[in-house]
Amino acid sequence: MDLVGRLSNRDLRTLLHTLTGADWKQEGRRARPSQGVAPDGRRKFGTVQDAIVTVLEQAGLEMRVREIHAGVEKLLGEPVSPSSVKDYLRKGCRRRVPLFEYHGRRGYRLAR
């Protein structure tokens, strides 16, 4: 019985020797940036939430979502997803101790 082209394939033999050889090393981890947006586009945890609270504190009155969103982008100096702002405002209203108050068309304000 002759083996034709299966185990005598030079490319496959080279690949198998490379994979099973002990002379390769795993690539080391890259250092993470200390601040700002990570290389994959994520911000440090809580950055947007802190910015929302800061914007509402400075305003001191009700603000609509688009105004809050614009203030957050101005404060952070980079684009922010509008859904991130809306989602955090909604969740902040539904907490056991609400962080925000919803006043209909007038918008949101910090809970007292």
HUDASUL-V776778 format. One record per helix or strand of 2 or more residues. SS is the DSSP state (~ for helix, > for strand). FROM is the first residue (numbers start at 1). LEN is the number of residues. If there is no record, write none. Layout:
SS:FROM:LEN
SS:FROM:LEN
//
This chain:
~:10:11
~:47:13
~:65:12
~:82:12
>:100:3
~:104:3
>:108:3
//
